[in-house]
């Protein structure tokens, strides 16, 4: 992104800093060639367990769904994150389209609502809305960026992360504390946070077919009542 004349200045910033802190080993590895002064350190991110547990105890998922115009009895699948190309919400939309024909057999008699939280107006957002309309996806709900983000973890049955790049994403940390089932891409530091199939379903970034297959497994697990 930066012009070439700035590259050496950026490299010097890494070399001359007293400490450079990374939240994931994968991110640190990317810059390791600049660690000439042994000033790199790894410090994983954290979340406030007590605050989340208190919120969960005080808020009923069905009430939160009614608050945001969602069906209290539906299965709600949520994608949380600023809506932009790096977060890959277009892959989420394509996977929903791939799953549409399978949902009646997979979830007989159950309504599925697909949610995206973090809308920012712009060309990418416009293209997502056009895709949703062209595909005829009637159960996709889009919400703007909000300070009430805990509402959406609490009301969700399943959390989906479709990012192409992440370091140690807070959205997955918070989803784990809220107890959400997780389907995520396996990029950068994410495999350092969760193990595939035991703690989440991890898929390659940019592959709507594999994402759809993982969502089917997660939904089956949900209906089986597995913890």
C-alpha contacts under 8 A as a table, 3 or more apart, distances in Angstrom:
res1	aa1	res2	aa2	distance
2	X	6	X	6.35
2	X	7	X	7.09
3	X	6	X	5.72
3	X	7	X	7.17
4	X	7	X	5.31
5	X	8	X	7.09
5	X	9	X	7.99
6	X	9	X	5.26
6	X	10	X	6.38
7	X	10	X	5.23
7	X	11	X	6.29
8	X	11	X	4.95
8	X	12	X	6.11
9	X	12	X	5.08
9	X	13	X	6.32
10	X	13	X	5.04
10	X	14	X	6.66
11	X	14	X	5.30
11	X	15	X	6.37
11	X	34	X	6.69
12	X	15	X	4.94
12	X	16	X	5.82
13	X	16	X	5.39
13	X	17	X	5.99
14	X	17	X	5.66
14	X	20	X	6.80
14	X	34	X	6.43
14	X	35	X	7.39
15	X	34	X	6.09
15	X	35	X	6.37
15	X	36	X	6.42
15	X	37	X	6.40
15	X	39	X	7.66
16	X	37	X	7.90
17	X	20	X	6.46
17	X	39	X	7.22
18	X	39	X	6.14
19	X	39	X	4.84
19	X	40	X	5.84
19	X	41	X	6.94
20	X	39	X	6.08
20	X	40	X	4.79
20	X	41	X	6.17
21	X	40	X	6.02
21	X	41	X	4.98
21	X	42	X	5.74
21	X	43	X	6.41
22	X	25	X	7.15
22	X	27	X	6.57
22	X	28	X	5.83
22	X	40	X	7.56
22	X	41	X	6.33
22	X	42	X	4.97
22	X	43	X	6.01
22	X	44	X	7.39
23	X	27	X	7.45
23	X	42	X	5.83
23	X	43	X	5.09
23	X	44	X	4.36
23	X	45	X	5.86
23	X	167	X	6.57
23	X	168	X	5.80
24	X	27	X	5.40
24	X	28	X	6.51
24	X	42	X	6.63
24	X	43	X	7.45
24	X	44	X	6.22
24	X	167	X	5.68
24	X	168	X	5.62
24	X	188	X	7.79
24	X	189	X	5.16
24	X	192	X	7.45
25	X	28	X	4.97
25	X	29	X	6.06
25	X	42	X	6.70
25	X	189	X	6.66
25	X	192	X	7.94
26	X	29	X	5.16
26	X	30	X	6.52
26	X	167	X	7.34
26	X	188	X	5.34
26	X	189	X	5.31
27	X	30	X	5.21
27	X	31	X	6.95
27	X	167	X	6.14
27	X	188	X	6.72
27	X	189	X	6.99
28	X	31	X	5.46
28	X	32	X	5.92
28	X	40	X	7.60
28	X	42	X	7.48
29	X	32	X	4.96
30	X	33	X	7.89
31	X	34	X	5.79
31	X	35	X	7.30
32	X	35	X	5.18
33	X	36	X	7.11
35	X	38	X	5.44
35	X	39	X	6.35
35	X	40	X	6.20
36	X	39	X	7.73
44	X	168	X	7.26
45	X	168	X	6.89
45	X	170	X	7.43
46	X	170	X	7.76
46	X	173	X	7.37
47	X	170	X	7.68
47	X	173	X	6.84
47	X	174	X	6.71
48	X	51	X	5.49
48	X	52	X	6.49
49	X	52	X	5.28
49	X	53	X	6.06
49	X	177	X	6.73
50	X	53	X	5.16
50	X	54	X	6.03
51	X	54	X	5.18
51	X	55	X	6.18
52	X	55	X	5.04
52	X	56	X	6.16
52	X	150	X	7.84
52	X	174	X	7.97
52	X	177	X	7.10
52	X	178	X	6.92
53	X	56	X	5.09
53	X	57	X	6.20
53	X	177	X	7.78
53	X	178	X	7.49
54	X	57	X	5.18
54	X	58	X	6.31
55	X	58	X	5.22
55	X	59	X	6.11
55	X	150	X	7.77
56	X	59	X	5.39
56	X	60	X	7.40
56	X	154	X	6.56
56	X	178	X	7.35
57	X	60	X	7.73
59	X	63	X	7.42
59	X	64	X	7.20
59	X	154	X	7.72
60	X	63	X	5.35
60	X	64	X	6.37
60	X	154	X	7.83
60	X	155	X	7.85
61	X	64	X	5.10
61	X	65	X	6.20
61	X	72	X	7.70
61	X	154	X	5.80
61	X	155	X	4.38
61	X	156	X	7.74
62	X	65	X	5.09
62	X	66	X	6.38
62	X	72	X	4.74
62	X	73	X	7.64
62	X	155	X	6.91
63	X	66	X	5.18
63	X	67	X	6.20
63	X	72	X	7.45
64	X	67	X	4.91
64	X	68	X	6.42
64	X	151	X	6.29
64	X	152	X	7.94
64	X	154	X	7.81
64	X	155	X	6.13
65	X	68	X	5.29
65	X	69	X	6.11
65	X	70	X	4.69
65	X	71	X	6.23
65	X	72	X	5.55
65	X	155	X	6.10
66	X	69	X	5.02
66	X	70	X	5.54
66	X	71	X	6.67
66	X	72	X	6.38
67	X	70	X	7.58
70	X	74	X	7.97
70	X	113	X	7.78
71	X	74	X	5.32
71	X	113	X	7.87
73	X	111	X	7.67
74	X	110	X	6.48
74	X	111	X	4.86
74	X	112	X	5.54
74	X	113	X	6.44
75	X	110	X	7.22
75	X	111	X	6.24
75	X	112	X	4.83
75	X	113	X	6.15
75	X	156	X	7.83
75	X	157	X	6.26
76	X	112	X	6.05
76	X	113	X	4.91
76	X	114	X	6.06
76	X	115	X	7.16
76	X	155	X	7.37
76	X	156	X	5.22
76	X	157	X	5.38
76	X	158	X	6.72
77	X	112	X	7.58
77	X	113	X	6.31
77	X	114	X	5.01
77	X	115	X	6.00
77	X	156	X	5.88
77	X	157	X	5.92
77	X	158	X	4.78
77	X	159	X	5.99
77	X	160	X	7.18
78	X	114	X	6.13
78	X	115	X	4.62
78	X	116	X	5.85
78	X	117	X	7.46
78	X	152	X	7.29
78	X	153	X	7.80
78	X	156	X	6.07
78	X	157	X	7.86
78	X	158	X	6.24
78	X	159	X	5.03
78	X	160	X	6.03
79	X	89	X	7.85
79	X	115	X	6.09
79	X	116	X	4.76
79	X	117	X	6.26
79	X	159	X	5.96
79	X	160	X	4.90
79	X	161	X	6.06
79	X	162	X	7.92
80	X	116	X	5.99
80	X	117	X	4.88
80	X	118	X	6.37
80	X	159	X	7.67
80	X	160	X	7.46
80	X	161	X	7.23
80	X	171	X	7.04
81	X	87	X	6.98
81	X	116	X	7.90
81	X	117	X	6.23
81	X	118	X	5.19
81	X	171	X	7.58
82	X	87	X	7.22
82	X	117	X	7.33
82	X	118	X	4.32
82	X	119	X	6.21
82	X	120	X	6.95
82	X	145	X	6.87
83	X	87	X	6.47
83	X	89	X	6.70
83	X	117	X	7.68
83	X	118	X	5.39
83	X	119	X	5.14
83	X	120	X	6.04
83	X	124	X	7.86
83	X	125	X	6.99
84	X	87	X	5.53
84	X	88	X	6.92
84	X	89	X	7.26
84	X	120	X	7.81
84	X	124	X	6.40
84	X	125	X	7.51
85	X	88	X	5.22
85	X	89	X	7.06
85	X	90	X	7.66
85	X	124	X	6.96
86	X	163	X	5.85
86	X	164	X	5.48
86	X	165	X	6.38
87	X	161	X	7.67
87	X	162	X	5.83
87	X	163	X	3.94
87	X	164	X	6.11
87	X	165	X	7.39
88	X	91	X	5.51
88	X	92	X	6.92
88	X	162	X	5.07
88	X	163	X	5.07
88	X	164	X	6.32
88	X	206	X	7.20
89	X	92	X	4.88
89	X	93	X	6.37
89	X	128	X	7.82
89	X	162	X	6.32
89	X	163	X	7.81
90	X	93	X	5.07
90	X	94	X	6.30
90	X	128	X	6.31
91	X	94	X	5.09
91	X	95	X	6.15
91	X	162	X	6.91
91	X	206	X	6.14
91	X	207	X	6.94
91	X	208	X	5.34
92	X	95	X	5.22
92	X	96	X	6.33
92	X	162	X	6.59
92	X	208	X	6.90
92	X	211	X	7.70
93	X	96	X	5.16
93	X	97	X	6.42
93	X	128	X	7.66
93	X	131	X	7.63
93	X	132	X	7.04
94	X	97	X	5.06
94	X	98	X	6.30
94	X	208	X	5.86
95	X	98	X	4.97
95	X	99	X	6.23
95	X	208	X	4.68
95	X	209	X	6.35
95	X	211	X	6.20
95	X	212	X	4.82
96	X	99	X	5.09
96	X	100	X	6.17
96	X	212	X	6.93
97	X	100	X	5.33
97	X	135	X	6.69
97	X	137	X	7.14
98	X	101	X	7.10
98	X	208	X	7.86
98	X	209	X	7.31
98	X	212	X	6.64
99	X	102	X	5.32
99	X	103	X	6.21
99	X	212	X	6.19
99	X	216	X	7.86
100	X	103	X	5.47
101	X	104	X	7.05
102	X	105	X	5.74
102	X	106	X	6.01
103	X	106	X	4.83
103	X	107	X	5.46
103	X	108	X	7.43
104	X	107	X	5.38
104	X	108	X	5.03
104	X	109	X	7.22
104	X	110	X	7.88
105	X	108	X	5.49
106	X	216	X	7.66
106	X	219	X	7.95
106	X	220	X	7.28
107	X	110	X	5.37
107	X	111	X	7.74
107	X	223	X	7.98
112	X	139	X	7.05
113	X	139	X	5.12
113	X	140	X	6.15
113	X	141	X	7.39
114	X	139	X	6.03
114	X	140	X	4.63
114	X	141	X	6.15
115	X	140	X	5.71
115	X	141	X	4.78
115	X	142	X	5.87
115	X	143	X	7.65
116	X	119	X	7.56
116	X	140	X	7.69
116	X	141	X	6.33
116	X	142	X	4.85
116	X	143	X	6.15
117	X	142	X	6.03
117	X	143	X	4.70
117	X	144	X	5.88
117	X	145	X	6.26
117	X	146	X	7.87
118	X	142	X	7.94
118	X	143	X	6.18
118	X	144	X	4.77
118	X	145	X	3.93
118	X	146	X	7.05
119	X	125	X	7.03
119	X	142	X	6.85
119	X	143	X	5.94
119	X	144	X	4.18
119	X	145	X	5.64
120	X	125	X	6.63
120	X	144	X	6.61
120	X	145	X	7.17
121	X	124	X	7.84
121	X	125	X	5.76
121	X	126	X	7.40
122	X	125	X	5.39
122	X	126	X	6.25
123	X	126	X	5.00
123	X	127	X	6.17
124	X	127	X	5.09
124	X	128	X	6.33
125	X	128	X	5.14
125	X	129	X	6.35
126	X	129	X	5.19
126	X	130	X	6.23
127	X	130	X	5.02
127	X	131	X	6.16
128	X	131	X	5.07
128	X	132	X	6.17
129	X	132	X	5.08
129	X	133	X	6.23
130	X	133	X	5.14
130	X	134	X	6.06
131	X	134	X	5.09
131	X	135	X	5.98
132	X	135	X	5.29
132	X	136	X	6.09
132	X	137	X	5.38
132	X	138	X	7.87
132	X	140	X	7.66
133	X	136	X	5.07
133	X	137	X	6.47
134	X	137	X	7.97
137	X	140	X	6.22
146	X	149	X	5.95
148	X	151	X	5.76
148	X	152	X	7.73
149	X	152	X	5.56
149	X	153	X	6.98
150	X	153	X	5.25
150	X	154	X	6.20
151	X	154	X	5.27
151	X	155	X	6.19
152	X	155	X	5.20
152	X	156	X	5.99
153	X	156	X	5.32
153	X	159	X	7.62
153	X	174	X	7.84
153	X	175	X	6.32
153	X	178	X	6.51
153	X	180	X	7.26
154	X	178	X	6.52
156	X	159	X	6.79
156	X	180	X	6.95
157	X	180	X	6.10
157	X	181	X	6.72
157	X	222	X	7.82
158	X	180	X	5.49
158	X	181	X	4.77
158	X	182	X	5.90
158	X	183	X	7.57
158	X	218	X	7.80
159	X	175	X	6.89
159	X	180	X	6.11
159	X	181	X	6.05
159	X	182	X	4.91
159	X	183	X	6.33
160	X	182	X	5.93
160	X	183	X	4.86
160	X	184	X	5.63
161	X	172	X	7.90
161	X	182	X	7.83
161	X	183	X	6.38
161	X	184	X	4.49
161	X	185	X	6.31
162	X	184	X	5.90
162	X	185	X	5.52
162	X	205	X	6.64
162	X	206	X	7.75
163	X	166	X	6.63
163	X	184	X	7.88
163	X	185	X	6.35
163	X	187	X	7.64
163	X	205	X	6.71
164	X	185	X	7.40
164	X	187	X	6.59
164	X	205	X	5.42
164	X	206	X	7.06
165	X	187	X	6.11
165	X	188	X	6.65
166	X	169	X	6.06
166	X	187	X	6.54
166	X	188	X	5.95
166	X	189	X	6.75
166	X	190	X	7.32
167	X	188	X	5.74
167	X	189	X	4.93
167	X	190	X	7.04
168	X	188	X	7.95
168	X	189	X	5.28
168	X	190	X	6.15
168	X	193	X	7.38
169	X	172	X	5.82
169	X	173	X	6.91
169	X	190	X	7.35
170	X	173	X	5.00
170	X	174	X	6.13
171	X	174	X	5.31
171	X	175	X	6.07
172	X	175	X	4.92
172	X	176	X	6.10
172	X	182	X	7.77
173	X	176	X	5.30
173	X	177	X	6.54
173	X	193	X	7.98
174	X	177	X	5.19
174	X	178	X	6.22
175	X	178	X	5.06
175	X	179	X	6.15
175	X	180	X	5.33
175	X	181	X	7.82
175	X	182	X	7.49
176	X	179	X	4.99
176	X	180	X	5.93
176	X	181	X	7.77
176	X	182	X	7.91
177	X	180	X	7.76
181	X	200	X	6.80
181	X	218	X	7.21
182	X	199	X	7.58
182	X	200	X	4.95
182	X	201	X	6.41
182	X	218	X	7.86
183	X	200	X	5.73
183	X	201	X	4.71
183	X	202	X	6.00
183	X	203	X	7.77
183	X	211	X	7.82
183	X	214	X	6.78
183	X	215	X	6.77
183	X	218	X	7.41
184	X	200	X	7.21
184	X	201	X	6.28
184	X	202	X	5.01
184	X	203	X	6.26
185	X	190	X	7.63
185	X	202	X	5.31
185	X	203	X	4.72
185	X	204	X	5.34
185	X	205	X	5.19
186	X	189	X	7.91
186	X	190	X	5.64
186	X	191	X	5.85
186	X	202	X	5.33
186	X	203	X	5.65
186	X	204	X	5.76
186	X	205	X	6.94
187	X	190	X	5.80
187	X	191	X	7.25
187	X	204	X	7.32
187	X	205	X	6.95
188	X	191	X	7.29
189	X	192	X	5.23
189	X	193	X	6.87
190	X	193	X	5.18
190	X	194	X	6.52
191	X	194	X	5.37
191	X	195	X	6.05
191	X	196	X	7.63
192	X	195	X	7.58
194	X	199	X	5.59
194	X	200	X	6.28
195	X	198	X	5.80
195	X	199	X	5.35
195	X	200	X	6.29
195	X	202	X	7.93
196	X	199	X	6.16
196	X	200	X	5.29
196	X	201	X	5.28
196	X	202	X	5.38
197	X	200	X	5.20
197	X	201	X	5.08
197	X	202	X	7.39
198	X	201	X	7.92
201	X	214	X	6.06
201	X	218	X	7.44
202	X	214	X	7.64
203	X	207	X	7.75
203	X	210	X	6.27
203	X	211	X	6.19
203	X	214	X	7.39
204	X	207	X	6.20
204	X	210	X	7.45
204	X	211	X	7.99
207	X	210	X	5.61
207	X	211	X	6.25
208	X	211	X	4.91
208	X	212	X	5.94
209	X	212	X	5.13
209	X	213	X	6.27
210	X	213	X	4.99
210	X	214	X	6.17
211	X	214	X	5.11
211	X	215	X	6.15
212	X	215	X	5.03
212	X	216	X	6.25
213	X	216	X	5.14
213	X	217	X	6.51
214	X	217	X	5.11
214	X	218	X	6.19
215	X	218	X	4.98
215	X	219	X	6.03
216	X	219	X	5.15
216	X	220	X	6.12
217	X	220	X	5.07
217	X	221	X	6.14
218	X	221	X	5.00
218	X	222	X	6.17
219	X	222	X	4.89
219	X	223	X	6.24
220	X	223	X	5.23
220	X	224	X	6.11
221	X	224	X	5.03
221	X	225	X	6.37
221	X	226	X	5.73
222	X	225	X	5.21
222	X	226	X	6.31
223	X	226	X	7.83
